[in-house]
Amino acid sequence: MSTTAPDPNEVLDITVIGAGPVGLSAAFWAGMREASVRIIDSLPEIGGQLTTLYPEKWIFDVPGHTKIMAKDLVGQLKQQALEQFDVPVHLETTAEKISWEEDDEGRIVVLHTDRGEIRSRAVVIAGGHGAFEPKKLPGFDMTPWEGRGAHYLVGEKEFFNGKRVMIVGGGDSAFDWALNLLDTAESITLVHRRDGFRAHEATIAQVMEQVEAGRVTLRIPYEISEIEGADGVEKVTLSPVGDDTLETVVDEADAVLLQLGFKTALGPLKEWGFEVQKGALVVDPLMNTSLENVWACGDITTFDGKLKLIATGFAESASVPTQRFNLSTRPTPEFPAGSRAKPETL
Ligand SMILES: Cc1cc2nc3c(=O)[nH]c(=O)nc-3n(C[C@H](O)[C@H](O)[C@H](O)COP(=O)(O)OP(=O)(O)OC[C@H]3O[C@@H](n4cnc5c(N)ncnc54)[C@H](O)[C@@H]3O)c2cc1C
């Protein structure tokens, strides 16, 4: 997949913003309809939330798969959309602004990214929750340890093989990883600053079984107050939060996995002039946004009856009129007027 900046002079039919499952699906539909398409994403990998938040979680509700691991679904979408139709993907490229211009063949949507301009006849926004980033630990600066033992994501479980892993957080992802890394890590310590959790009851019960069996060490209510290590994390000092009866403890650890959730925001898209409701882009039944030749699908959209699921995002991406727009590739030289054009190829 391309890590180069896209060519600012190449006008494709469609640019898809977002390489999550729905953006990949939109590229698939563009390929099926013989449109030229590229994808951009601000992250260094494709797959959106599936890659970033839960690559090794089972998904049970994508029709046609009794169950499929998130990263495997991304792998199959990659084959079906990107490889089958040879779709260029420009990663680490964030769409920041939008404008429109004209050439001999009609209107062009110009995306201004942090890696230069991108031109296409239409844009499909499959930006999910926007450009999301992991929440940082409040009250302790982890920056010096990032890349030296502090992690926000679990890409490959194997990376944690044989390591003493300290997981920080009290939600689903912290508890999920406490269980999921049991067969990989040498030891697991789960740290949370409160004694209440925000994870599914069933998962909490499973973790507590492991605590009782001595396979997970639970530190509540504790927070990180110091980290020591030469090349990376070696020792973590934990101070009790609001409980004078507890003592400060020092645990040995090779990795600190911060599972504190993600900040999600429309980010730069909120300045583009879209009609926005509840932090999402309002679309009509053909997935038109309020901007000319800009469609949207997936988690980023809102309409009556909206469901934020992979299956419904796939369906929305099929409704987007991802068709040929360029005269050079179009048998009938006719460009749809405005974003309300009825797709000819549907
Ligand atoms: C823990 C968890 C478990 C889940 N489990 C399930 C499940 O079992 N089944 C199910 O159906 N759904 C599940 N979901 C929901 C599912 O993940 C989402 O519905 C799905 O990811 C939406 O896909 P998307 O492509 O619309 O957005 P995303 O997956 O969010 O992808 C959007 C992409 O757009 C990129 N982007 C955003 N803004 C820009 C920009 N300006 N420039 C460039 N790139 C940009 C982002 O970097 C991101 O990669 C789960 C969600 C979570 C958090």
The ligand as an SDF file (V2000), in Angstrom:
LIG
                    3D

 53 58  0  0  0  0  0  0  0  0999 V2000
  -14.6740   -2.0740   20.7250 C   0  0  0  0  0  0  0  0  0  0  0  0
  -15.6220   -2.0700   19.5440 C   0  0  0  0  0  0  0  0  0  0  0  0
  -16.2030   -3.2560   19.1160 C   0  0  0  0  0  0  0  0  0  0  0  0
  -17.0660   -3.2510   18.0120 C   0  0  0  0  0  0  0  0  0  0  0  0
  -17.6070   -4.4280   17.6140 N   0  0  0  0  0  0  0  0  0  0  0  0
  -18.4390   -4.4570   16.5500 C   0  0  0  0  0  0  0  0  0  0  0  0
  -19.0190   -5.6810   16.1000 C   0  0  0  0  0  0  0  0  0  0  0  0
  -18.7900   -6.7500   16.6870 O   0  0  0  0  0  0  0  0  0  0  0  0
  -19.8520   -5.6220   15.0090 N   0  0  0  0  0  0  0  0  0  0  0  0
  -20.1490   -4.4670   14.3420 C   0  0  0  0  0  0  0  0  0  0  0  0
  -20.8900   -4.4720   13.3700 O   0  0  0  0  0  0  0  0  0  0  0  0
  -19.5940   -3.2800   14.7560 N   0  0  0  0  0  0  0  0  0  0  0  0
  -18.7660   -3.2540   15.8210 C   0  0  0  0  0  0  0  0  0  0  0  0
  -18.2280   -2.0690   16.2380 N   0  0  0  0  0  0  0  0  0  0  0  0
  -18.5560   -0.8510   15.4590 C   0  0  0  0  0  0  0  0  0  0  0  0
  -17.7300   -0.8290   14.1650 C   0  0  0  0  0  0  0  0  0  0  0  0
  -16.3410   -0.9190   14.4830 O   0  0  0  0  0  0  0  0  0  0  0  0
  -17.9920    0.4690   13.3870 C   0  0  0  0  0  0  0  0  0  0  0  0
  -19.3630    0.5080   13.0590 O   0  0  0  0  0  0  0  0  0  0  0  0
  -17.1550    0.4960   12.0970 C   0  0  0  0  0  0  0  0  0  0  0  0
  -15.7770    0.4970   12.3920 O   0  0  0  0  0  0  0  0  0  0  0  0
  -17.4870    1.7550   11.2680 C   0  0  0  0  0  0  0  0  0  0  0  0
  -16.6750    1.7230   10.1270 O   0  0  0  0  0  0  0  0  0  0  0  0
  -16.2910    3.0610    9.3450 P   0  0  0  0  0  0  0  0  0  0  0  0
  -15.4640    2.5990    8.1820 O   0  0  0  0  0  0  0  0  0  0  0  0
  -17.5100    3.8710    9.1250 O   0  0  0  0  0  0  0  0  0  0  0  0
  -15.4100    3.9020   10.3660 O   0  0  0  0  0  0  0  0  0  0  0  0
  -14.0130    3.6090   11.0850 P   0  0  0  0  0  0  0  0  0  0  0  0
  -13.8080    2.1520   11.3090 O   0  0  0  0  0  0  0  0  0  0  0  0
  -14.0310    4.5140   12.2750 O   0  0  0  0  0  0  0  0  0  0  0  0
  -12.9270    4.1230   10.0310 O   0  0  0  0  0  0  0  0  0  0  0  0
  -12.8620    5.4870    9.6980 C   0  0  0  0  0  0  0  0  0  0  0  0
  -11.4820    5.8200    9.1720 C   0  0  0  0  0  0  0  0  0  0  0  0
  -11.4930    7.1650    8.6540 O   0  0  0  0  0  0  0  0  0  0  0  0
  -10.2610    7.7910    8.9580 C   0  0  0  0  0  0  0  0  0  0  0  0
  -10.4280    9.2550    8.9280 N   0  0  0  0  0  0  0  0  0  0  0  0
  -11.3070    9.9890    9.6440 C   0  0  0  0  0  0  0  0  0  0  0  0
  -11.2050   11.2980    9.3440 N   0  0  0  0  0  0  0  0  0  0  0  0
  -10.2190   11.3940    8.4080 C   0  0  0  0  0  0  0  0  0  0  0  0
   -9.6360   12.4830    7.7090 C   0  0  0  0  0  0  0  0  0  0  0  0
  -10.0440   13.7440    7.8820 N   0  0  0  0  0  0  0  0  0  0  0  0
   -8.6410   12.2130    6.8150 N   0  0  0  0  0  0  0  0  0  0  0  0
   -8.2190   10.9290    6.6210 C   0  0  0  0  0  0  0  0  0  0  0  0
   -8.7400    9.8770    7.2690 N   0  0  0  0  0  0  0  0  0  0  0  0
   -9.7310   10.0910    8.1500 C   0  0  0  0  0  0  0  0  0  0  0  0
   -9.9230    7.2690   10.3420 C   0  0  0  0  0  0  0  0  0  0  0  0
   -8.5210    7.3690   10.5890 O   0  0  0  0  0  0  0  0  0  0  0  0
  -10.4040    5.8040   10.2470 C   0  0  0  0  0  0  0  0  0  0  0  0
   -9.3630    4.9270    9.8560 O   0  0  0  0  0  0  0  0  0  0  0  0
  -17.3750   -2.0400   17.3290 C   0  0  0  0  0  0  0  0  0  0  0  0
  -16.7810   -0.8430   17.7620 C   0  0  0  0  0  0  0  0  0  0  0  0
  -15.9120   -0.8500   18.8560 C   0  0  0  0  0  0  0  0  0  0  0  0
  -15.2870    0.4350   19.2980 C   0  0  0  0  0  0  0  0  0  0  0  0
  1  2  1  0
  2  3  1  0
  2 52  2  0
  3  4  2  0
  4  5  1  0
  4 50  1  0
  5  6  2  0
  6  7  1  0
  6 13  1  0
  7  8  2  0
  7  9  1  0
  9 10  1  0
 10 11  2  0
 10 12  1  0
 12 13  2  0
 13 14  1  0
 14 15  1  0
 14 50  1  0
 15 16  1  0
 16 17  1  0
 16 18  1  0
 18 19  1  0
 18 20  1  0
 20 21  1  0
 20 22  1  0
 22 23  1  0
 23 24  1  0
 24 25  2  0
 24 26  1  0
 24 27  1  0
 27 28  1  0
 28 29  2  0
 28 30  1  0
 28 31  1  0
 31 32  1  0
 32 33  1  0
 33 34  1  0
 33 48  1  0
 34 35  1  0
 35 36  1  0
 35 46  1  0
 36 37  1  0
 36 45  1  0
 37 38  2  0
 38 39  1  0
 39 40  1  0
 39 45  2  0
 40 41  1  0
 40 42  2  0
 42 43  1  0
 43 44  2  0
 44 45  1  0
 46 47  1  0
 46 48  1  0
 48 49  1  0
 50 51  2  0
 51 52  1  0
 52 53  1  0
M  END
$$$$
